[in-house]
Amino acid sequence: MAAKPRKMNADAALVLEEFVPYRLSVLSNRISARIAELYQAEFDLSVTEWRIIAVLGRFHALSANEVAARTAMDKVTVSRTVARLLERKLLKRKFDAGDRRKSILDLSASGTRLHAQIAPLALALEARLLSGFNTLEHEALEALFDKLESGLASLS
C-alpha cells in the first residue's frame, strides 16, 4: 500500500521534523558523529579523512575531482583533507607528465594498511547499527535508498 502523500500546495507548512531531506541529513550527521569518535580516538582520523581513504581503498587511482564526486564533498574540503593525508603519508600522488596540474591520488602502503584495519571495524559498526533490522527490512532499506537515488535525478 502506498504511503499517503503530504498535501502539496503553496499554503502547506514545512514541518521540519517530517521533511525527508532534513531527517536524512540529521540522521547521517548523528551516525557520522558517533563513528567519528572511534576513528578519531583509535586512528586520529576525521570523518572526511576516512571517507577519502575508504573511497581510494575501494576505487584506487582517482583525481581529487573524482574523489569529490564519489564522496559528495566540495572540492575545497577534499583538497584540504588530501593535503593532510599526504602530509601524514597515508596517500600518494602522481602528477601527469604532460600536465602537472593533473594528479592521481591513491593510498600509500601505510594508507592501505590503515584501510585494512578500519574497514572491518566500519563493517562491524554498520552491523550494530542495522542489528534491529530483519532481512526483509534490510532489503527494503536498500530498495528505498535506490528509490531515493532515482528520485534525486528528478530534482535536476
C-alpha positions in Angstrom: 0.0 0.0 0.0 1.4 3.4 -1.0 2.0 6.0 1.7 -0.4 8.9 1.9 1.4 11.8 0.3 1.6 15.1 2.2 -0.6 17.9 1.0 1.4 19.8 -1.6 0.3 23.4 -2.1 1.6 26.9 -1.6 -0.1 27.1 1.9 1.4 23.8 3.2 3.6 24.3 6.2 7.1 22.9 6.3 7.2 20.6 9.3 10.9 20.2 9.5 10.9 17.0 11.6 8.8 15.4 8.8 10.9 16.8 5.9 12.8 13.8 4.4 15.9 15.7 3.3 16.2 17.2 6.8 15.7 13.9 8.5 18.2 12.1 6.3 20.8 14.9 6.9 20.3 14.9 10.7 20.4 11.1 10.9 23.5 11.0 8.7 25.2 13.6 10.9 24.4 11.7 14.1 25.7 8.4 12.7 28.8 10.0 11.3 29.5 11.8 14.7 29.3 8.5 16.6 31.5 6.7 14.1 33.9 9.7 14.1 34.5 9.2 17.8 36.0 5.8 17.1 38.1 7.0 14.1 39.4 9.9 16.0 40.2 8.1 19.2 41.7 5.0 17.6 43.2 6.2 14.4 43.4 10.0 14.7 41.2 10.4 11.6 38.3 12.8 10.9 35.2 11.6 9.1 36.4 13.3 5.9 39.8 11.7 6.1 38.2 8.3 6.5 35.8 8.9 3.6 38.7 9.7 1.3 40.7 6.7 2.5 37.6 4.5 2.1 36.9 5.7 -1.5 40.6 5.3 -2.6 40.7 1.9 -0.9 37.7 0.8 -3.0 38.3 2.5 -6.3 42.1 3.5 -6.4 43.8 6.0 -8.6 41.3 8.8 -8.7 41.7 12.5 -9.3 40.7 14.9 -6.5 37.6 15.8 -8.6 36.7 12.2 -8.8 37.1 11.8 -5.1 34.9 14.8 -4.5 32.2 13.4 -6.8 32.3 10.0 -5.1 32.1 11.4 -1.6 29.7 14.3 -2.4 32.1 16.6 -0.6 33.1 20.0 -2.0 36.4 20.4 -3.8 37.9 22.7 -1.1 37.2 20.2 1.7 38.7 17.4 -0.4 41.7 19.5 -1.3 42.4 20.3 2.4 41.8 16.8 3.5 44.0 15.3 0.8 46.8 17.7 1.9 46.6 16.4 5.5 46.6 12.8 4.3 49.6 13.5 2.0 51.4 15.1 4.9 50.7 12.0 7.0 51.9 9.9 4.2 48.6 8.0 4.0 48.2 9.0 0.4 50.5 9.2 -2.6 50.1 11.5 -5.6 51.3 11.1 -9.1 51.4 14.0 -11.5 50.5 13.8 -15.2 53.8 14.0 -17.2 52.0 16.2 -19.8 50.1 18.4 -17.4 51.4 18.9 -13.9 48.0 20.4 -12.9 46.5 16.9 -13.2 47.3 14.4 -10.5 46.1 11.0 -9.5 45.7 10.0 -5.8 45.9 6.6 -4.3 46.6 5.0 -0.9 50.2 4.7 0.1 51.4 1.5 1.7 50.6 2.9 5.2 47.3 4.1 4.0 46.5 0.7 2.6 47.4 -0.9 6.0 45.2 1.7 7.8 42.3 1.0 5.4 42.7 -2.8 6.1 42.5 -2.1 9.9 39.5 0.2 9.7 37.3 -1.4 7.1 36.4 -4.4 9.3 35.6 -2.1 12.2 33.4 0.1 9.9 31.5 -3.1 8.8 31.1 -4.1 12.4 29.7 -0.7 13.3 27.2 -0.9 10.4 26.2 -4.4 11.5 25.5 -3.0 15.0 23.5 -0.1 13.5 21.4 -2.4 11.5 21.1 -5.2 14.1 17.5 -4.3 14.8 16.6 -5.0 11.1 15.5 -8.4 9.9 16.4 -9.5 6.3 13.3 -8.1 4.7 13.7 -4.7 6.4 17.3 -4.5 5.4 16.4 -5.4 1.8 13.6 -2.8 1.9 16.0 -0.2 3.2 18.4 -0.9 0.3 15.4 -0.6 -2.1 14.4 2.7 -0.5 17.9 4.1 -0.9 17.8 3.1 -4.6 14.4 4.9 -5.0 15.8 8.0 -3.3 18.8 8.0 -5.6 16.4 7.7 -8.6 14.2 10.4 -7.2 17.2 12.7 -6.9 17.7 12.6 -10.6 14.2 14.2 -11.0 15.3 17.2 -9.0 17.7 18.4 -11.7 
